[in-house]
């Protein structure tokens, strides 16, 4: 999707801009005091920065908030299809933050974005990581190799993304996809997802990311990632069961898990404040927001 085709009421459209960095032309929301510590927000597979619309206002009161659309998704154009895997995407996110003059002090990641956050913690000194329904497990059984193979085949097949967009880009199909997350989102979020899945370029980016995603090396190293981590899990999540976050927290030296029984996979979209009441105090204890009293 091109930025100039975004609806006027798209979340934080006025704070977004295009930035060329690394291999990609990014669409990134950049808001909050620029002298404050930078907090990077990373959405999950198939979404865009709009997913954090309810969380951004609270964070932007004391932090510089950087919210990119991931390569190939939303309004970010992927300049190199071979850079949609975990490692190259993390490298390119750091290139983006360097171009913005905003080295991240903390990362909040939803679903696959949480895996990116932990990979970034290995590459640059972070002071905190928050994962929301963190996708830190592998598929069980045959799905573990069938799904990536299918995504890889679709990502290179001519017209596959157009066909998938036509198949999924119907209100009834989007409603079914959203129900399968275990979340109940309002009409504005539903409309945003409908617009995204109707865009073949966005669908191609999501398929390319799925095809290139390899979590096993990161999972093998989790015991050595020593950074404060908060893993928030929704008890109604049908995409990433809360047991995944609990198991990951047991392996990460500085992690704690928080279960929210009444929320699903899109927890930050369901909660009226975007989970700010859970995330903001935890981050503020590890970072000093702009305007906060100096720590003695």
C-alpha positions in Angstrom: 0.0 0.0 0.0 1.3 3.4 -0.9 1.3 6.0 2.0 -0.7 8.5 -0.1 -3.5 5.9 -0.4 -4.0 5.6 3.4 -7.3 6.9 4.6 -7.2 10.2 6.4 -8.4 8.5 9.6 -5.6 5.8 9.5 -4.1 5.7 13.0 -1.2 8.2 13.3 -1.1 9.0 9.6 0.0 12.5 10.4 3.0 11.3 12.4 4.1 8.8 9.7 6.7 9.4 7.1 8.7 7.5 4.5 12.4 6.8 5.3 14.9 5.0 3.1 17.2 2.9 5.3 19.0 -0.4 4.7 17.3 -2.3 1.9 13.8 -0.8 2.3 11.6 2.2 2.0 10.0 2.3 5.4 6.8 3.8 6.5 7.3 4.7 10.2 5.4 6.5 12.9 7.8 8.7 14.8 6.2 10.6 17.7 6.8 11.7 21.3 9.7 13.9 22.6 12.8 13.3 20.5 15.1 13.8 23.4 13.5 11.0 25.4 14.6 7.3 25.3 13.4 5.6 22.1 10.9 2.7 22.4 10.5 0.6 19.2 7.1 -1.0 18.6 7.1 -4.1 16.3 3.8 -5.5 14.9 3.2 -9.2 14.1 2.9 -11.1 10.8 0.2 -9.7 8.5 -0.5 -6.5 10.5 1.0 -3.0 10.5 1.9 -0.2 12.9 -1.9 0.5 13.3 -2.0 -2.5 15.7 -0.5 -0.2 18.4 -2.9 2.7 17.9 -4.2 2.5 21.5 -0.8 2.1 23.1 1.1 4.8 21.3 -0.5 7.9 23.0 0.4 6.8 26.5 4.0 5.8 25.6 4.5 9.1 23.6 3.9 11.2 26.7 7.4 10.2 28.0 9.2 8.3 25.3 10.1 8.8 21.7 8.0 6.1 20.0 9.1 4.5 16.7 6.6 2.3 15.0 7.6 0.9 11.6 5.5 -1.2 9.2 7.7 -4.3 8.8 9.3 -4.8 5.3 6.8 -5.7 2.6 3.8 -5.1 4.9 1.6 -2.1 5.4 3.2 0.8 3.6 6.8 -0.3 3.9 8.2 -1.5 0.5 10.7 -4.3 0.7 13.7 -3.4 -1.5 15.2 -6.9 -1.2 12.9 -10.0 -1.0 15.8 -12.0 0.5 15.8 -9.8 3.6 12.4 -10.9 5.1 13.9 -13.4 7.6 14.5 -12.9 11.3 18.2 -11.9 11.1 18.2 -9.6 8.1 15.0 -7.9 9.3 16.6 -7.2 12.7 19.7 -5.8 10.9 17.5 -3.5 8.8 15.5 -2.3 11.8 18.7 -1.2 13.4 19.6 0.6 10.1 16.3 2.4 10.3 16.8 3.4 13.9 20.3 4.7 13.0 18.8 6.7 10.1 16.3 8.3 12.5 18.9 9.0 15.1 16.9 6.9 17.6 18.9 4.0 19.0 16.2 1.9 20.7 16.4 1.6 24.5 13.4 -0.8 24.7 11.4 -2.8 22.2 7.7 -3.9 22.5 6.9 -6.7 20.0 3.6 -8.4 19.3 3.6 -12.0 18.2 6.5 -12.4 15.6 7.6 -8.9 16.6 8.6 -10.2 20.0 11.0 -12.6 18.3 12.5 -9.7 16.5 12.7 -7.8 19.8 14.8 -10.6 21.3 17.0 -10.8 18.2 17.6 -7.1 18.5 18.6 -7.6 22.2 21.4 -9.8 21.0 22.6 -7.2 18.5 22.4 -4.0 20.4 22.2 -3.1 24.1 18.6 -2.9 25.1 17.3 -2.1 28.6 14.0 -3.8 28.3 11.9 -6.0 26.0 8.1 -6.5 26.2 6.5 -9.4 24.3 2.7 -9.4 23.7 1.6 -13.0 22.9 5.1 -13.6 21.8 5.5 -16.2 19.0 8.5 -18.0 20.5 7.6 -21.5 19.7 7.6 -23.7 16.6 4.7 -25.4 14.9 4.1 -29.0 16.1 4.3 -32.0 13.8 3.9 -31.8 10.0 2.8 -28.1 10.2 6.3 -27.2 11.2 7.6 -27.9 7.7 4.4 -27.9 5.6 3.4 -24.3 6.4 6.8 -22.7 5.5 7.0 -24.8 2.4 3.5 -23.6 1.3 4.4 -20.0 2.1 7.7 -20.3 0.1 5.9 -21.7 -2.9 3.2 -19.1 -2.8 5.6 -16.2 -2.3 7.4 -17.0 -5.6 4.3 -18.1 -7.7 3.1 -15.6 -10.2 -0.1 -13.9 -9.2 -0.3 -15.9 -5.9 -0.5 -12.7 -3.8 -3.3 -11.3 -6.0 -5.2 -14.6 -5.7 -4.7 -14.7 -1.9 -5.8 -11.1 -1.6 -8.9 -11.8 -3.5 -9.6 -14.9 -1.4 -9.0 -13.3 2.0 -9.9 -9.7 1.2 -13.6 -10.2 1.8 -15.3 -8.9 5.0 -16.5 -12.4 5.9 -13.0 -13.9 5.5 -11.5 -11.1 7.6 -14.1 -11.6 10.3 -13.2 -15.4 10.3 -9.5 -14.6 10.5 -10.0 -12.2 13.4 -12.3 -14.7 15.3 -9.5 -17.3 15.0 -7.2 -15.1 17.0 -9.5 -15.3 20.0 -9.8 -11.5 20.1 -12.8 -9.2 19.7 -11.7 -6.0 18.0 -13.8 -3.0 17.1 -14.9 -1.9 13.6 -11.9 0.5 13.1 -9.3 -2.3 13.6 -11.5 -4.7 11.5 -11.6 -2.1 8.6 -7.8 -1.7 8.8 -7.2 -5.4 8.5 -9.6 -5.6 5.6 -7.7 -2.9 3.7 -4.4 -4.6 4.4 -5.4 -8.0 3.2 -7.0 -6.5 0.0 -3.5 -5.2 -0.9 -1.5 -7.9 -2.9 1.8 -6.2 -2.0 1.0 -6.6 1.7 0.0 -10.2 1.3 3.2 -10.9 -0.7 5.2 -9.4 2.1 3.5 -11.5 4.7 4.0 -14.7 2.7 7.6 -13.8 2.1 8.2 -13.3 5.8 6.5 -16.5 6.7 8.6 -18.4 4.1 11.9 -17.0 5.4 11.1 -17.3 9.2 13.5 -19.5 11.1 13.1 -19.4 14.9 15.1 -22.4 16.0 18.5 -20.7 16.3 17.0 -17.9 18.4 15.2 -20.4 20.6 18.4 -22.4 21.1 20.1 -19.2 22.4 17.4 -17.9 24.6 19.2 -18.9 27.8 21.9 -16.4 27.0 19.7 -13.4 26.4 20.1 -11.5 29.6 17.8 -8.5 29.4 14.7 -7.7 31.4 11.8 -9.2 29.6 8.0 -9.0 30.3 5.9 -11.5 28.4 2.2 -10.7 28.3 -0.1 -13.6 27.3 -3.8 -13.5 26.6 -5.7 -16.4 28.1 -8.0 -16.6 25.0 -5.2 -16.5 22.4 -5.9 -19.2 19.8 -2.9 -18.3 17.7 -0.1 -18.5 20.3 -1.3 -20.3 23.5 -0.2 -18.6 26.7 1.8 -21.7 27.6 4.3 -20.5 24.9 5.0 -17.3 26.8 5.2 -19.2 30.1 7.7 -21.7 28.7 9.8 -18.9 27.1 9.9 -16.9 30.4 11.3 -20.0 32.1 14.2 -20.1 29.7 15.0 -16.4 29.6 17.2 -15.4 32.6 15.5 -12.0 33.1 11.9 -12.7 32.1 8.6 -12.7 33.8 5.2 -13.8 32.4 1.9 -12.0 32.9 -1.3 -13.8 32.1 -4.4 -11.7 31.1 -7.2 -14.3 31.0 -9.8 -12.3 29.2 -7.8 -11.2 26.1 -6.9 -12.9 22.9 -4.0 -12.7 20.4 -4.6 -9.1 19.5 -4.6 -8.1 23.2 -3.2 -4.6 22.6 -6.1 -3.9 20.2 -8.7 -5.2 22.6 -7.6 -3.4 25.7 -9.0 0.2 25.8 -5.6 1.6 26.7 -3.5 -0.8 24.5 -2.1 -2.5 27.6 -0.5 0.8 28.7 -1.4 0.2 32.3 0.7 -3.0 32.3 3.5 -1.9 30.0 4.1 1.8 30.9 5.0 1.3 34.7 7.2 -1.7 33.8 9.1 0.3 31.2 9.3 3.5 33.4 11.0 1.4 36.1 13.8 0.5 33.6 13.9 3.7 31.5 13.6 7.3 32.6 10.8 8.9 30.6 11.1 12.6 29.6 9.9 14.8 32.4 10.5 12.2 35.1 12.3 13.1 38.3 16.0 12.2 38.1 16.8 8.9 39.8 18.9 9.3 42.9 
